[in-house]
Every structure is written in structure tokens, then in C-alpha cells.
Amino acid sequence: MVRLGFVIGFVAVIGVLLSGLAAWRAHDQELTIDRIALSRAIDVHASLVQERLIERELLARVASGLFGSPAAVRANMLHPLRASIYAFKTDFVVATWVARLQPDELAQAEAAMASAGFPNPHIRSFDDTARDLRSLDEPIDVVMDVEPKNAETSAFVGRSLDEHPILGPMLDRAMQTKTSVVSDPVNLLRPDGPIGLVIATPVFPDGNEKAAGFITFSYRLASLMLTNDELSLFSVVLKNPRNPASEWIADDSGNVTSRLRQAADPVPLVLRTVTFGGRDWSLAYYPKTNAVLRAQRLAAVVAAIGLALTSIICGLFGYVAYNNLRLSREIQVRISFERRLTAVIDELNHRVKNILAVIQSIVTRTLRHGSDIEVARELLIGRIHAMSNVVSLLSESQWQGVKLRGLFEARAIPNAERIAVDGPDIIVSARAAQSLSLLFFELASHSDEGLSLVGKHPHVVAHWSVEGDGGESMFRFRWEEFNTSAATRREDSDFGIILLDRVAPEALGGVSKRYFTEVSYVYELAAPMETVVDMTERGRTLQISAPIKSATPSSR
């Protein structure tokens, strides 16, 4: 009996120790997993918010660039931009054209608003009260057009914003910095309207350093920065830039309210800073659940189970060993997944920024060198369509490259039926595919300006080859348009010349030349195969897209 009691006591002591150890491990692992998941979710949310803000700021700059040489006193300036504005994003509340009018232009502006059919074509204060225009000796900022047009938004046309406590200083900052500026949170549409932000971009006439007015877009604050689903691990608030003790928070319906922090309120878990309109915004994240309490409850359950199983020595050891191994491997898999997810997000951010930079360059150079807005518009749509098609092809291949022949089969290449394609079926890298897609579009878009001098349509031959072996191999591409000459072929645009002679060769690390023969127009490009294929880029993509190995414990 004594020996049995000793054994039972020994087993009980061992069981208590093992149960305590298991409870502590479960508590620590639960806290670790929660901390990793919450940190990752916050990083993803902040990254998505920053990308959303970059897109909205890019829209404002593109819309400003599409204006060309604005006439400040016109009241229907946004109508030609309807298709362009809605092609980017449609979640703005209202877009406006705010003209900076001189005192001698006010009467002409009222006449323009009346002819455009706005309900109140008189210049008045921002709160819709009368304003003494005869006493003005400085320019004022007046809303001359809105989009979309409805009964509520049309009522803003004619209001001057230079006296507005929030929008007036914002427009002055935009005029001084000559770039996009965002306002403090403000009620949109009406005094009790939804809380939002307004971004303003100055519009400069050609060759003039003085802005003629501003393009503005307003967005709801809830959908812009504070959106998170009901299953998220945190709630997000925006620090009030005018009062550090105040926070903006959105409820489940998207209504934004302001609250003052008290000394007893919990401290936010994480602060993240995003940039929008030339200023920094602080997002504070509060956890929705008490991870410590949940971990303690889990530890208590594990301890109870361990104490209940102390009578089964082998089963206890087997259970603890198996459970610890499984939990340890699951944590390793989760950590590996989080690292992989971080790498994927970083790679996505890098590629999205590259694509946005290319699109911004296309838009800027097309509009800068386009004398005819309609021709520039068609070229802009075609070039962006070419970029869209190559991104679609890259997405289908998980960004591991594109078959060069496939770039000619894309719908973005004009006159594709007259292009004879000849060359080995090589796979080019993502970077090379983007440059070559724009290059092929630029060449094809100038290959059919009508019948040539001999009464025939130009016939195009696209041929490429690979010369040499190993690291010394060269990629050679030749584009030849027969039945054409310098007299019949449409001249390349300024952007096209830059793309053909500098951008595409530099992107591939090669050289190019273009010339006319007696019967054809020829463009040649030579580049090292290591830059065209870029095995380093492909290897990195394969590593990121590789599946994570299962963490199933091995059988004993």
C-alpha cells in the first residue's frame, strides 16, 4: 500500500507538473498566434488603405492633366472628362471644377452658369448666403461645375470657397505647393452630411505658372480609411489632425463620428501612418477581443484535461508529446505563412507601383506631346489597353513570364491580321513583356495610314532570333513594313520616338535603330538574353508562388 501510495503520489505530482507545463505552453502559444495574426491583419489593412489613397491621388492628378488649357469662366468644364473620370474610380461623392476668378470675370462667370442651366447662377458665399461682389479686389475660388449633376450637387455651383474655414486654406495650400492637397475631415454635401475628405489639384494653363483653378474630389472617410469587416480582429480609428485627443471612428453602417479620448480609455495597440495629399494621417488600431483572457481560459482547460488524465501515464505522455509537436509545427507553418505573405505583399506593392509609374508616364507624355486631344485620347486608350493586356497575360502565368508570340495575339495590337510573326517561342520576363507590349503597339499603330504609293496596304513582318549560347546570347528583333516609305507612313509621335529609341532599349539593356529602305520601314532592337528572360525575376516569382508544405506530424 505504501508503495502504491508512493507511486500514485508520484504519478499525481508528475501529472500536476505536466499539466502546468501544458497549460503554460498553450497560454504562450495562443498569445503568440494572436499577436502574429493581429499584426499581420493590421499591416495588410494599412497597406490596402495606402494603395487606395495612392489611386485616389493619381485620379486627381490625371484629371488635372486631362484639362489641357482650361477656360476659368466656363461652367461645363467636367463634361468632356466624364468618361475618363468614371473609368478610374466611381466611389467619389462629388467632383468639382473650382475656378479662380478675377473680380472683372465674375459677371462673365454668372452668365456662363446661367447658360449652362444651373438653378442658382449667382456667385455667393460657401453657406449659400449673399456676398458683396463689388467690394472684391482679389481673386476668389468659385465652384463652376460638378459631377455627378443632380438636384443636390448642382446647388453648389456658384458658391465661393475662399472663405470656407477648411476648404479655403486647402485651396491656398494647393496654390502655393502647386500639387495635390487634401483637406481636414469635413461634412460633405450639407452641414449634417457624411464626414469625408476633399483632395484638390491645381490646374495650370499651358506655359503659365499661375493656376486657373482646381479639380477636387471628395470621398467618404469611412470607405476611404476606416473600413473593416465585422469579423476583423481590430477596430480602426483616425486621429484628428486638429485635436490629438480626438478620434474619428466609423460604425457598421459607415457613419463617422468624433469622440474624445479619456485618461481611462485603453491605449491603441498599434499606430500606422499613411500619406495622402502631401500630409501624414495616423491610424490607431484597437483589438476587439481580450487575447490574454482567452489564452488564460485555454490554459485552464488544458490544465483540467491534464489533471483528469494523470491516471493514464502512457496516454498522458503520448498526448502531451503529440500535442506539443503538433502545436509547435503549426506555429512554424503559420510563421512561415506570414513571412511568405509579407514577401507576396511586398512584391505586389513593388509591381503595382511599377505599373502605376508606367501608366502615369504614358498619360503624362501622351498628353504633353499630343496636339490634337482626340488623337491623344485614342493613343492614350490604346497604350493603356496594351498595358492592361500584358498584365492579364502575366496574371494568367502567375507573373512567371509571357510567350513572346502571345504578345502579337493580344487584342491590343492593331492591324494584327497583316503582321507575319516569325521567331522561336521564347518566354520573356514580366518587365520585358511590358516594354515589348508598348513597343509592338507603337509600331503597329503607325503601320496603316492608308494605301501606299503603289496602291497596296503595308505588309508587316515581325522576326526575332537568339544568337549565341549561355551568358553571351543576344536577342535580335526586326520589324519591317513593306510597301511603305517616308512619304506614306505616318510619322511617329514624340512619345513613340522616345519609346522606340530610348525607353524600350534601356529597359532591356540593348540598342535600337530605325530607318527606311527603298521598299520598307525597318526597326531593329538588340539586347542581351539575360535581360529579356531575367531568370532571377522568374526564380523569385516561383519561390513566392510555391505551396507551403503540410505540417502534419509524423506518425510514431
C-alpha positions as CSV (number, residue, x, y, z in Angstrom):
1,M,0.0,0.0,0.0
2,V,2.8,2.3,0.9
3,R,4.5,1.6,-2.4
4,L,1.2,2.0,-4.2
5,G,0.5,5.3,-2.5
6,F,4.0,6.4,-3.3
7,V,3.5,5.5,-6.9
8,I,0.1,7.2,-7.0
9,G,1.5,10.3,-5.3
10,F,4.5,10.3,-7.7
11,V,2.1,10.0,-10.7
12,A,0.0,12.8,-9.2
13,V,3.0,15.1,-8.8
14,I,4.2,14.3,-12.4
15,G,0.6,14.8,-13.7
16,V,0.4,18.2,-11.9
17,L,3.7,19.3,-13.3
18,L,2.9,18.1,-16.8
19,S,-0.5,19.7,-16.7
20,G,1.0,23.0,-15.5
21,L,3.6,22.9,-18.3
22,A,1.0,22.1,-20.9
23,A,-1.2,25.0,-19.6
24,W,1.7,27.4,-19.8
25,R,2.7,26.3,-23.3
26,A,-0.9,26.6,-24.5
27,H,-1.2,30.1,-23.0
28,D,2.1,31.3,-24.6
29,Q,1.3,29.8,-28.0
30,E,-2.2,31.3,-28.1
31,L,-0.8,34.7,-27.3
32,T,1.9,34.3,-29.9
33,I,-0.5,33.2,-32.6
34,D,-3.0,36.1,-31.8
35,R,-0.1,38.6,-31.8
36,I,1.1,37.4,-35.2
37,A,-2.4,37.3,-36.7
38,L,-3.3,40.7,-35.4
39,S,-0.1,42.3,-36.5
40,R,-0.4,40.8,-40.0
41,A,-4.0,41.9,-40.3
42,I,-3.1,45.4,-39.3
43,D,-0.2,45.6,-41.8
44,V,-2.5,44.3,-44.6
45,H,-5.2,46.9,-43.7
46,A,-2.7,49.8,-43.6
47,S,-1.2,48.7,-46.9
48,L,-4.6,48.5,-48.6
49,V,-5.5,51.9,-47.2
50,Q,-2.3,53.4,-48.6
51,E,-2.9,51.8,-52.0
52,R,-6.4,53.2,-52.1
53,L,-5.1,56.6,-51.2
54,I,-2.5,56.5,-53.9
55,E,-5.1,55.5,-56.5
56,R,-7.4,58.5,-55.5
57,E,-4.5,60.9,-55.6
58,L,-3.4,59.6,-59.0
59,L,-7.0,60.1,-60.3
60,A,-6.9,63.7,-59.2
61,R,-3.6,64.3,-61.0
62,V,-4.7,62.5,-64.1
63,A,-8.0,64.5,-64.2
64,S,-5.9,67.7,-63.8
65,G,-3.6,66.7,-66.6
66,L,-6.5,66.0,-69.0
67,F,-7.7,69.6,-68.7
68,G,-5.2,71.0,-71.1
69,S,-5.7,74.8,-71.3
70,P,-8.9,75.4,-69.1
71,A,-11.1,78.4,-69.6
72,A,-11.8,79.6,-66.0
73,V,-15.2,81.2,-66.7
74,R,-16.7,78.2,-68.4
75,A,-19.4,76.4,-66.4
76,N,-19.4,73.0,-68.0
77,M,-15.7,72.0,-67.8
78,L,-16.2,68.5,-66.4
79,H,-18.5,67.2,-69.1
80,P,-15.6,66.2,-71.6
81,L,-14.0,64.3,-68.7
82,R,-17.0,62.2,-67.7
83,A,-15.8,59.1,-69.4
84,S,-12.2,59.5,-68.2
85,I,-13.1,60.2,-64.6
86,Y,-15.5,57.3,-64.2
87,A,-13.1,54.9,-66.0
88,F,-10.8,55.2,-63.0
89,K,-12.9,55.2,-59.8
90,T,-16.5,55.9,-59.1
91,D,-16.6,55.9,-55.3
92,F,-16.1,59.7,-55.0
93,V,-19.1,61.7,-53.6
94,V,-18.7,64.7,-55.9
95,A,-16.1,66.1,-58.3
96,T,-16.0,69.8,-58.9
97,W,-14.2,72.4,-61.1
98,V,-13.3,75.4,-58.8
99,A,-12.2,78.4,-60.9
100,R,-10.0,81.1,-59.5
101,L,-11.8,84.2,-60.9
102,Q,-10.6,87.8,-61.0
103,P,-13.1,90.5,-60.0
104,D,-13.6,91.5,-63.6
105,E,-14.6,87.9,-64.6
106,L,-17.4,87.5,-62.1
107,A,-20.2,88.8,-64.3
108,Q,-19.0,86.6,-67.2
109,A,-18.9,83.6,-64.9
110,E,-22.5,84.2,-63.8
111,A,-23.6,84.4,-67.4
112,A,-21.8,81.1,-68.1
113,M,-23.6,79.4,-65.2
114,A,-26.9,80.7,-66.3
115,S,-26.4,79.5,-69.9
116,A,-25.4,76.1,-68.5
117,G,-28.8,75.8,-66.8
118,F,-27.7,75.7,-63.1
119,P,-30.5,76.6,-60.7
120,N,-28.8,79.5,-58.9
121,P,-26.3,81.1,-61.4
122,H,-25.1,83.8,-58.9
123,I,-21.8,83.9,-57.0
124,R,-22.5,83.7,-53.3
125,S,-20.8,82.6,-50.1
126,F,-19.9,79.0,-49.3
127,D,-23.0,78.8,-46.9
128,D,-25.3,79.9,-49.8
129,T,-25.7,83.4,-48.4
130,A,-25.4,86.6,-50.5
131,R,-21.9,88.1,-51.0
132,D,-20.9,91.7,-51.8
133,L,-19.0,91.2,-55.1
134,R,-18.5,95.0,-55.6
135,S,-16.1,95.2,-52.7
136,L,-13.8,92.4,-54.0
137,D,-10.3,93.4,-55.2
138,E,-8.7,89.9,-55.1
139,P,-9.4,86.7,-57.0
140,I,-11.9,84.2,-55.4
141,D,-12.4,80.5,-55.8
142,V,-15.9,79.7,-57.2
143,V,-17.5,76.3,-58.0
144,M,-18.2,76.4,-61.7
145,D,-19.1,72.7,-62.4
146,V,-19.9,69.5,-60.5
147,E,-20.1,65.8,-61.3
148,P,-22.4,64.0,-61.0
149,K,-25.1,66.6,-61.7
150,N,-28.2,66.3,-59.7
151,A,-30.5,68.5,-57.6
152,E,-28.3,68.3,-54.6
153,T,-24.9,68.8,-56.2
154,S,-26.0,71.4,-58.7
155,A,-26.9,73.7,-55.8
156,F,-23.1,74.1,-55.1
157,V,-22.4,75.7,-58.4
158,G,-21.7,79.4,-57.8
159,R,-20.6,79.2,-54.2
160,S,-17.2,80.7,-53.4
161,L,-14.9,78.6,-51.2
162,D,-12.1,81.1,-50.3
163,E,-13.9,82.0,-47.0
164,H,-14.7,78.3,-46.1
165,P,-12.8,77.5,-42.8
166,I,-11.5,74.2,-44.1
167,L,-11.6,74.2,-47.9
168,G,-10.4,77.8,-48.3
169,P,-7.0,77.1,-46.6
170,M,-6.7,73.8,-48.5
171,L,-7.0,75.6,-51.9
172,D,-4.4,78.2,-50.8
173,R,-2.0,75.4,-49.9
174,A,-2.6,73.7,-53.2
175,M,-1.9,77.0,-55.0
176,Q,1.3,77.5,-53.0
177,T,2.7,74.0,-53.3
178,K,1.4,73.5,-56.9
179,T,0.5,69.9,-56.2
180,S,-2.4,67.8,-54.8
181,V,-3.5,68.8,-51.2
182,V,-6.1,67.2,-49.0
183,S,-8.4,68.9,-46.5
184,D,-9.2,68.1,-42.9
185,P,-12.3,65.9,-42.3
186,V,-15.3,67.9,-43.3
187,N,-19.1,67.4,-43.7
188,L,-19.9,66.6,-47.3
189,L,-22.8,67.9,-49.3
190,R,-24.6,69.5,-46.3
191,P,-23.8,70.7,-42.7
192,D,-25.0,67.3,-41.3
193,G,-23.7,65.3,-44.2
194,P,-21.3,62.4,-44.1
195,I,-17.8,63.0,-42.9
196,G,-15.2,62.9,-45.7
197,L,-12.0,64.3,-47.2
198,V,-11.6,66.6,-50.2
199,I,-8.5,66.5,-52.4
200,A,-7.7,69.4,-54.6
201,T,-5.3,69.5,-57.5
202,P,-4.4,72.8,-59.2
203,V,-4.8,73.1,-63.0
204,F,-2.2,75.2,-64.8
205,P,-2.8,76.5,-68.4
206,D,-0.1,75.7,-70.9
207,G,3.0,77.8,-70.3
208,N,1.6,79.5,-67.3
209,E,2.9,79.2,-63.7
210,K,-0.4,80.6,-62.2
211,A,-3.2,78.1,-61.6
212,A,-6.5,78.8,-63.4
213,G,-8.4,76.7,-60.8
214,F,-8.7,73.3,-59.1
215,I,-10.1,69.9,-59.7
216,T,-11.5,68.5,-56.5
217,F,-12.7,65.0,-55.5
218,S,-14.5,64.3,-52.2
219,Y,-14.6,60.9,-50.6
220,R,-16.4,59.4,-47.6
221,L,-13.9,59.0,-44.7
222,A,-15.5,55.6,-43.7
223,S,-14.9,53.9,-47.0
224,L,-11.6,55.6,-47.6
225,M,-9.7,54.8,-44.4
226,L,-11.9,53.3,-41.7
227,T,-13.5,50.3,-43.4
228,N,-13.0,46.9,-41.7
229,D,-15.4,44.0,-41.8
230,E,-17.3,42.7,-38.7
231,L,-15.1,39.6,-38.5
232,S,-11.8,41.6,-38.3
233,L,-9.6,41.3,-35.2
234,F,-9.4,45.1,-34.7
235,S,-11.3,48.3,-35.0
236,V,-9.5,51.3,-36.7
237,V,-9.9,55.0,-35.9
238,L,-8.3,58.1,-37.4
239,K,-6.5,60.6,-35.2
240,N,-8.0,64.1,-35.6
241,P,-5.2,66.2,-37.1
242,R,-6.7,69.3,-35.4
243,N,-7.1,67.8,-32.0
244,P,-4.7,64.9,-30.9
245,A,-7.1,63.9,-28.1
246,S,-10.0,63.4,-30.6
247,E,-10.6,60.4,-32.9
248,W,-12.8,59.7,-35.9
249,I,-14.5,56.3,-35.8
250,A,-17.0,54.6,-38.2
251,D,-19.8,52.3,-37.1
252,D,-21.1,49.2,-39.0
253,S,-23.3,51.5,-41.2
254,G,-20.4,53.6,-42.3
255,N,-21.4,56.7,-40.2
256,V,-18.4,58.5,-38.9
257,T,-18.4,60.2,-35.5
258,S,-15.8,62.0,-33.4
259,R,-15.0,61.0,-29.8
260,L,-12.7,62.4,-27.2
261,R,-10.2,60.1,-25.5
262,Q,-10.3,59.9,-21.7
263,A,-7.5,59.0,-19.4
264,A,-9.1,55.7,-18.6
265,D,-9.6,54.6,-22.2
266,P,-7.4,51.7,-23.5
267,V,-4.2,52.6,-25.4
268,P,-4.3,51.7,-29.1
269,L,-2.3,48.5,-29.9
270,V,-0.6,49.9,-33.0
271,L,-0.3,53.2,-34.8
272,R,0.2,53.3,-38.5
273,T,0.9,56.4,-40.7
274,V,-0.4,56.7,-44.3
275,T,0.3,59.5,-46.7
276,F,-2.4,61.3,-48.7
277,G,-2.4,64.7,-50.3
278,G,1.0,65.7,-49.1
279,R,0.3,65.0,-45.4
280,D,0.5,62.2,-42.9
281,W,-2.5,60.6,-41.3
282,S,-2.4,58.4,-38.2
283,L,-4.5,55.3,-38.0
284,A,-4.9,53.8,-34.5
285,Y,-5.9,50.1,-34.1
286,Y,-7.7,48.7,-31.1
287,P,-8.1,44.9,-30.6
288,K,-11.7,43.7,-30.5
289,T,-11.1,40.8,-28.1
290,N,-9.0,40.3,-24.9
291,A,-6.3,37.9,-26.1
292,V,-4.9,37.5,-22.6
293,L,-8.3,36.4,-21.1
294,R,-8.9,33.9,-24.0
295,A,-5.4,32.5,-23.5
296,Q,-6.0,32.1,-19.8
297,R,-9.2,30.3,-20.4
298,L,-7.5,28.0,-22.8
299,A,-4.7,27.3,-20.3
300,A,-7.3,26.5,-17.6
301,V,-9.0,24.0,-19.9
302,V,-5.6,22.4,-20.8
303,A,-4.7,22.1,-17.1
304,A,-8.1,20.5,-16.2
305,I,-7.7,18.0,-19.0
306,G,-4.1,17.2,-17.9
307,L,-5.2,16.6,-14.3
308,A,-8.0,14.4,-15.4
309,L,-5.7,12.2,-17.4
310,T,-2.9,11.8,-14.7
311,S,-4.1,8.2,-14.0
312,I,-3.1,7.1,-17.6
313,I,0.6,7.5,-17.7
314,C,1.3,6.4,-21.2
315,G,-1.7,8.1,-22.6
316,L,-0.7,11.3,-20.8
317,F,2.8,11.2,-22.1
318,G,1.7,10.3,-25.6
319,Y,-1.0,13.0,-25.6
320,V,1.3,15.8,-24.3
321,A,4.2,14.8,-26.7
322,Y,1.9,14.6,-29.7
323,N,0.0,17.8,-28.9
324,N,3.2,19.7,-28.3
325,L,4.7,18.5,-31.5
326,R,1.6,19.4,-33.5
327,L,1.2,22.8,-31.9
328,S,4.9,23.6,-32.5
329,R,4.7,22.6,-36.1
330,E,1.5,24.6,-36.7
331,I,3.2,27.7,-35.3
332,Q,6.1,27.2,-37.6
333,V,3.8,26.8,-40.5
334,R,1.9,29.9,-39.5
335,I,5.1,31.9,-39.1
336,S,6.3,30.6,-42.5
337,F,3.0,31.6,-44.0
338,E,3.2,35.1,-42.5
339,R,6.7,35.5,-43.9
340,R,5.5,34.3,-47.3
341,L,2.5,36.6,-47.2
342,T,4.8,39.5,-46.3
343,A,7.0,38.7,-49.3
344,V,4.0,38.4,-51.6
345,I,2.6,41.8,-50.4
346,D,6.0,43.5,-50.8
347,E,6.3,42.0,-54.3
348,L,2.7,43.1,-55.1
349,N,3.4,46.6,-53.9
350,H,6.5,46.8,-56.0
351,R,4.8,45.6,-59.1
352,V,1.7,47.8,-58.6
353,K,3.9,50.9,-58.1
354,N,5.9,50.0,-61.2
355,I,2.6,49.6,-63.3
356,L,1.2,52.9,-61.8
357,A,4.5,54.7,-62.6
358,V,4.4,53.3,-66.2
359,I,0.8,54.4,-66.7
360,Q,1.5,57.8,-65.2
361,S,4.4,58.2,-67.6
362,I,2.2,57.1,-70.5
363,V,-0.5,59.6,-69.6
364,T,1.9,62.5,-69.0
365,R,3.9,62.0,-72.1
366,T,0.8,61.3,-74.4
367,L,-1.0,64.4,-73.2
368,R,2.2,66.6,-73.2
369,H,3.1,65.9,-76.8
370,G,-0.4,65.4,-78.2
371,S,-1.5,68.5,-80.2
372,D,-5.0,67.0,-81.0
373,I,-7.0,66.0,-77.9
374,E,-8.9,63.3,-79.9
375,V,-5.7,61.8,-81.3
376,A,-4.1,61.9,-77.9
377,R,-7.2,60.3,-76.3
378,E,-7.1,57.4,-78.8
379,L,-3.4,56.9,-78.3
380,L,-3.8,57.0,-74.5
381,I,-6.6,54.5,-74.5
382,G,-4.6,52.2,-76.9
383,R,-1.5,52.4,-74.8
384,I,-3.3,51.7,-71.5
385,H,-5.1,48.9,-73.2
386,A,-1.8,47.4,-74.3
387,M,-0.6,47.6,-70.7
388,S,-3.8,46.0,-69.5
389,N,-3.5,43.1,-71.9
390,V,0.1,42.3,-70.9
391,V,-0.9,42.5,-67.2
392,S,-3.7,40.0,-67.9
393,L,-1.2,37.6,-69.7
394,L,1.2,37.9,-66.8
395,S,-1.6,37.2,-64.3
396,E,-2.5,34.0,-66.2
397,S,1.1,32.9,-66.0
398,Q,1.4,33.9,-62.3
399,W,3.9,36.6,-63.3
400,Q,6.4,33.9,-64.5
401,G,6.7,35.4,-67.9
402,V,4.8,35.6,-71.3
403,K,5.4,33.9,-74.5
404,L,6.7,36.5,-77.0
405,R,4.4,35.2,-79.7
406,G,1.4,35.7,-77.4
407,L,2.0,39.5,-77.3
408,F,1.1,39.6,-81.0
409,E,-2.1,37.6,-80.5
410,A,-3.4,40.1,-77.9
411,R,-6.3,42.2,-78.9
412,A,-4.4,45.4,-78.1
413,I,-2.2,45.1,-81.2
414,P,-3.9,47.0,-84.1
415,N,-3.7,45.6,-87.7
416,A,-2.6,42.2,-86.3
417,E,-4.0,40.4,-89.3
418,R,-1.3,41.9,-91.6
419,I,1.6,41.0,-89.3
420,A,3.6,37.9,-90.2
421,V,5.2,36.7,-87.0
422,D,8.4,34.5,-87.2
423,G,10.7,33.5,-84.4
424,P,11.5,30.9,-81.7
425,D,8.8,30.5,-79.0
426,I,10.7,32.1,-76.1
427,I,9.3,33.3,-72.8
428,V,10.2,36.9,-71.8
429,S,10.2,38.3,-68.3
430,A,7.4,40.5,-66.8
431,R,9.5,43.6,-67.2
432,A,10.5,42.8,-70.8
433,A,6.9,41.9,-71.6
434,Q,5.6,45.3,-70.5
435,S,8.2,47.2,-72.6
436,L,7.7,45.0,-75.7
437,S,3.9,45.2,-75.5
438,L,4.1,49.1,-75.6
439,L,6.8,48.8,-78.3
440,F,4.6,46.5,-80.5
441,F,1.6,48.7,-80.1
442,E,3.5,51.8,-81.0
443,L,4.9,50.2,-84.2
444,A,1.6,48.6,-85.2
445,S,-0.5,51.8,-84.6
446,H,1.6,53.7,-87.2
447,S,1.6,50.9,-89.9
448,D,-1.7,51.7,-91.6
449,E,-2.2,55.3,-92.6
450,G,-3.9,54.4,-95.9
451,L,-2.7,53.0,-99.3
452,S,1.0,53.4,-100.2
453,L,2.3,54.9,-103.4
454,V,2.0,51.6,-105.2
455,G,-1.7,51.2,-104.1
456,K,-1.1,48.5,-101.6
457,H,-1.6,48.2,-97.8
458,P,1.7,47.9,-95.9
459,H,2.6,44.3,-95.1
460,V,4.5,43.8,-91.8
461,V,7.0,41.1,-90.9
462,A,8.0,40.7,-87.2
463,H,11.0,38.5,-86.9
464,W,13.2,37.7,-83.9
465,S,16.1,35.3,-83.2
466,V,18.5,34.3,-80.5
467,E,22.2,34.3,-81.3
468,G,25.0,32.7,-79.3
469,D,24.9,30.5,-76.2
470,G,25.0,30.9,-72.5
471,G,25.6,34.3,-71.0
472,E,26.8,35.8,-74.3
473,S,23.5,35.1,-76.2
474,M,21.8,38.0,-77.8
475,F,18.1,38.7,-78.6
476,R,17.6,40.3,-82.0
477,F,14.2,41.7,-83.1
478,R,13.4,43.1,-86.6
479,W,10.2,44.9,-87.6
480,E,9.8,45.6,-91.3
481,E,6.8,47.3,-93.1
482,F,6.9,46.6,-96.8
483,N,5.1,48.8,-99.4
484,T,5.7,51.9,-97.4
485,S,8.0,54.9,-97.4
486,A,8.7,58.1,-95.6
487,A,6.1,59.8,-97.8
488,T,3.3,57.4,-96.9
489,R,3.9,56.3,-93.4
490,R,2.5,58.4,-90.5
491,E,5.3,59.9,-88.5
492,D,5.9,58.5,-85.1
493,S,4.6,60.6,-82.2
494,D,7.1,62.3,-79.8
495,F,6.2,59.7,-77.2
496,G,6.6,56.9,-79.8
497,I,10.1,58.2,-80.7
498,I,11.1,58.2,-77.1
499,L,9.7,54.7,-76.6
500,L,11.4,53.3,-79.7
501,D,14.8,55.0,-79.4
502,R,15.3,55.2,-75.6
503,V,12.7,53.6,-73.2
504,A,12.5,50.1,-74.7
505,P,16.2,49.7,-75.4
506,E,17.2,51.0,-72.0
507,A,14.6,48.7,-70.3
508,L,16.1,45.7,-72.0
509,G,19.7,46.9,-71.8
510,G,20.1,47.0,-75.5
511,V,20.3,49.3,-78.6
512,S,17.9,50.0,-81.4
513,K,17.7,51.8,-84.7
514,R,15.1,52.6,-87.3
515,Y,15.4,53.6,-91.0
516,F,13.8,53.4,-94.4
517,T,14.9,51.2,-97.3
518,E,13.8,51.6,-100.9
519,V,10.7,49.4,-100.2
520,S,10.2,49.3,-96.4
521,Y,10.4,50.8,-93.0
522,V,12.7,48.9,-90.6
523,Y,13.0,49.0,-86.8
524,E,15.7,46.8,-85.2
525,L,16.3,46.0,-81.5
526,A,19.2,44.0,-80.0
527,A,19.5,43.2,-76.3
528,P,21.2,40.5,-74.1
529,M,19.1,37.5,-73.5
530,E,19.7,37.6,-69.7
531,T,17.8,40.9,-69.5
532,V,15.0,39.7,-71.8
533,V,14.5,36.4,-69.9
534,D,15.6,37.6,-66.4
535,M,15.9,34.2,-64.6
536,T,16.4,36.0,-61.3
537,E,12.9,37.5,-61.5
538,R,11.4,34.2,-62.6
539,G,13.1,32.3,-59.7
540,R,11.8,34.8,-57.2
541,T,8.2,34.5,-58.5
542,L,8.4,30.7,-58.4
543,Q,9.7,30.8,-54.8
544,I,6.8,33.1,-53.7
545,S,4.1,31.1,-55.5
546,A,5.4,27.7,-54.3
547,P,2.9,25.9,-52.0
548,I,3.7,25.7,-48.2
549,K,4.4,22.2,-47.1
550,S,2.0,20.5,-44.8
551,A,2.8,20.4,-41.1
552,T,1.1,17.1,-40.3
553,P,3.1,15.4,-37.6
554,S,4.8,12.2,-38.4
555,S,3.3,9.0,-37.1
556,R,5.0,7.4,-34.2
